[in-house]
């Protein structure tokens, strides 16, 4: 199916294969590079699930471990196969997805075949799992030394009491020691079903040919997807403040406002856009509060805002470095209360909307960013390019209602990485 | 498809335009090129941050922020960069292309005028920079200098550069030192500002749909292009082909979990403007520039010594670094393995598939850069700072022609200068 987005001057091709694999192609005229991403709706939060009548409670870090191990096939490592074509392959695991991608300027179809083959062909042995523990152990060590990451992990521990989003994506050296080939096979079976996955291509490719290759190199039958368990939900945060100490020159912090999960029929994309707009109105880098905190040297240019939607949860996140994170928190909470009560100034609302629209438009210049956004949208049954139309449906009242939820008691948590004494 | 034009707009003022209909955004840069280091280093690093606080017309962050939002979220960021032994300070901006929003006609021109105002018409009090902005940004700079150590993965290579090039301008930090920063006052800063405007080479950049003449016209309308004839800084970088003496080894302890091992090499003179950079990029890619490189395959995959081990050719200065994160106990093993892989390259132990795969990877990378306006900005600034105008397309052609013999020669010309180990004291 072909869909035109005339305001954005884009045309998108989409198709769903018989096995359920969703494919989406955004042509980029004049681009040298083509980017393809094959992702599964399976991230670090999906550690507990039931599949084929059996319950699995897997060790922390299993989705990420699986990502590392997928590159290895019986006939060698997929990285080396990509190397022969000059493509740049990589992969990532987030809280909500695992994705494998490459970019190339030549031999796209050959690369696509390599991608599909290795992602759909699990090959795990005691020996190769053992070897990977060493590499991932080093990666975990690196993350342990990264203050921004530690603040991120701390924030989710503060916001949630039982939700698996509390656990660091890569797990710990102790948890990955319990991962076995059997665990990895079980996760692959439960979540690497074509109907739980999406393929997004951006650049210059032959869409029909790409679909043909995808049909040929993905499984004909799609096993049932595992049923996930996220624990019991609470409206309020788990801890108001989470603190840890590291070698940092001044405190780094993330402040989160716990929002309600998506309603059954709510658009995930619209919620994300609304959240992003709200958090920018609150304290985005062109907002009045940002200017005031910056002038008091309570925040710096590294200060950033975000809004995240996860299964059975959502949160606004703000943070950076500060000599006094508690003072930032107090000021931000006060502004949330004011905005919940008075609503956002209409002039501020409309200029921020313009700015956020401009930022999203620019995503379409970056195939990697676009493709990642599109995958997330596809998993929610949407298309990222609908952002322009959805934007028109967002009103000042929507934003005010969101602030009202953030302003309720015990909805914020502050994660701070303090300098070591 | 991409047309690159370079035009002199005034004395020491150059405009580079990449004209392409590919993107929905335009990228612009206005920057001053000055010598790296020296007593004004911290003042110069502080300058763009103070200028970014307000103009005579838009005197504070609120006014600036409102204007940027109205320009569909145009971004203007202060930049402080090191290109070889040249310091680059100024502003980088990206905004949507005028064609993509109603009422956005003239948007590029407005961004150009804003860049010019930030640079030439700052918010002043009593004829100098505003004391509040100066002290605020002075303290922010001191914080930023201290914060460089927060992430060991980026700090270790910086520290290696400082130590290895201590006797060269390149060893000077772009941000200056905390001591220098502590002495910043609004008067000193304003004097340094006037001096920088006098002395700098000005590099302007635009990537987008507008024709080069139209862009030149936009800039010529502003003080950015108006300068009288006078001597100005001509960017240059001294390249040492060999280390000054024997290889040095420095171990420092930091309270981090994972040790960081960084090795610094001299390239035998290969750099942007000399030696055989095309062959050197090939060698660097085979050695440690991709997931099929010798370092990745051996140090990471075969010996599981690290999560990352990669080589980087810093062509602007003619040096190469290998960076990795390891357990303390693996220091000697990892160092020896990294050097063993270099020896393999020197001895010509490079297979045809390794050579061709590196060639393809490099060609892919150069081509992919043509799709990224921010990467193009960075690329052309690097060329300007090196005083060369080699297009990415030329780099592709040169890469296609590199032989195994040239790669081996590049490896053989490589000499270890320093081993730096940041020992994890928290292990």
Contacts between the chains, C-beta under 8 A, distances in Angstrom:
chain1	res1	chain2	res2	distance
A	7	B	100	7.9
A	8	B	24	8.0
A	8	B	100	7.4
A	9	B	24	8.0
A	9	B	99	7.9
A	9	B	100	7.4
A	28	B	22	7.5
A	28	B	371	7.7
A	29	B	22	7.3
A	30	B	1	5.5
A	30	B	20	7.0
A	30	B	21	6.8
A	30	B	22	4.4
A	31	B	22	6.4
A	31	B	371	4.9
A	32	B	367	4.1
A	32	B	368	6.4
A	32	B	370	5.1
A	32	B	371	5.6
A	33	B	364	7.6
A	33	B	367	6.5
A	33	B	368	4.3
A	33	B	371	4.9
A	77	B	301	7.4
A	79	B	291	4.2
A	79	B	292	6.3
A	79	B	296	8.0
A	80	B	291	7.9
A	80	B	292	5.2
A	80	B	297	7.8
A	82	B	291	7.6
A	82	B	292	7.9
A	83	B	290	6.4
A	83	B	291	6.7
A	83	B	292	3.3
A	83	B	353	8.0
A	83	B	357	4.1
A	83	B	360	7.9
A	83	B	361	6.9
A	84	B	353	6.4
A	84	B	356	7.6
A	84	B	357	5.6
A	84	B	360	7.6
A	85	B	360	6.4
A	86	B	357	6.8
A	86	B	359	7.5
A	86	B	360	2.3
A	86	B	361	5.2
A	86	B	363	6.3
A	86	B	364	4.6
A	87	B	364	6.7
A	88	B	290	7.5
A	88	B	361	7.0
A	88	B	364	6.3
A	88	B	365	7.3
A	88	B	368	7.7
A	89	B	291	6.8
A	103	B	364	7.4
A	103	B	368	6.1
A	104	B	364	6.1
A	105	B	363	7.1
A	105	B	364	4.9
A	105	B	367	4.2
A	105	B	368	6.4
A	106	B	360	7.3
A	106	B	363	7.9
A	106	B	364	7.1
A	131	B	304	5.7
A	134	B	304	3.4
A	134	B	305	7.9
A	135	B	300	6.3
A	135	B	301	7.8
A	135	B	304	5.4
A	135	B	306	7.7
A	135	B	307	5.7
A	136	B	307	7.6
A	138	B	258	6.8
A	138	B	304	7.9
A	138	B	305	7.8
A	138	B	306	5.3
A	138	B	307	4.0
A	138	B	325	6.1
A	138	B	326	7.1
A	138	B	327	7.4
A	139	B	307	4.1
A	141	B	257	4.9
A	141	B	258	3.8
A	141	B	307	7.9
A	141	B	325	7.0
A	141	B	327	7.6
A	142	B	153	6.5
A	142	B	258	5.5
A	142	B	307	5.8
A	142	B	308	7.7
A	142	B	325	5.1
A	144	B	257	4.6
A	144	B	258	7.3
A	145	B	151	7.8
A	145	B	152	5.2
A	145	B	153	7.6
A	145	B	256	4.5
A	145	B	257	5.2
A	145	B	258	5.6
A	145	B	424	7.8
A	146	B	151	6.2
A	146	B	153	7.4
A	147	B	150	5.5
A	147	B	151	7.2
A	148	B	151	7.8
A	247	B	149	7.3
A	247	B	150	7.3
A	247	B	254	6.6
A	247	B	255	4.7
A	247	B	256	6.3
A	248	B	147	7.6
A	248	B	150	5.0
A	249	B	143	6.8
A	249	B	146	3.7
A	249	B	147	4.8
A	249	B	149	6.6
A	249	B	150	6.1
A	250	B	143	6.1
A	250	B	146	7.3
A	250	B	147	7.2
A	252	B	150	7.6
A	285	B	65	7.1
A	286	B	61	7.9
A	286	B	64	7.8
A	286	B	65	3.0
A	286	B	66	7.0
A	286	B	68	5.7
A	286	B	69	5.1
A	287	B	65	7.0
A	288	B	62	5.9
A	290	B	61	7.3
A	290	B	65	7.5
A	291	B	60	6.7
A	291	B	61	3.9
A	291	B	62	4.7
A	291	B	65	6.5
A	294	B	61	6.1
A	295	B	60	7.9
A	295	B	61	7.1
A	295	B	132	7.5
A	295	B	136	6.9
A	297	B	136	5.7
A	297	B	139	6.1
A	297	B	140	6.9
A	300	B	140	5.7
A	300	B	143	7.0
A	300	B	144	7.8
A	301	B	49	7.8
A	301	B	77	7.9
A	301	B	78	7.7
A	301	B	140	7.8
A	321	B	143	7.1
A	321	B	147	6.6
A	351	B	66	6.5
A	351	B	69	3.9
A	351	B	70	5.6
A	352	B	69	6.1
A	354	B	69	6.2
A	354	B	70	6.8
A	354	B	72	5.5
A	354	B	73	6.8
A	354	B	101	7.9
A	355	B	68	7.2
A	355	B	69	4.2
A	355	B	72	6.5
A	355	B	73	3.2
A	356	B	73	6.7
A	357	B	72	6.7
A	357	B	73	7.4
A	357	B	101	7.5
A	358	B	71	7.9
A	358	B	72	3.3
A	358	B	73	3.6
A	358	B	74	7.3
A	358	B	95	7.4
A	358	B	96	4.8
A	358	B	101	7.3
A	359	B	73	5.0
A	361	B	24	5.5
A	361	B	25	7.6
A	361	B	72	7.6
A	361	B	96	5.4
A	361	B	100	5.8
A	361	B	101	7.8
A	362	B	24	6.3
A	362	B	25	4.7
A	362	B	94	6.9
A	362	B	96	6.4
A	364	B	24	5.6
A	365	B	22	7.9
A	365	B	23	4.8
A	365	B	24	5.3
A	365	B	25	5.5
A	365	B	373	7.0
A	366	B	372	7.4
A	367	B	371	7.4
A	420	B	255	6.4
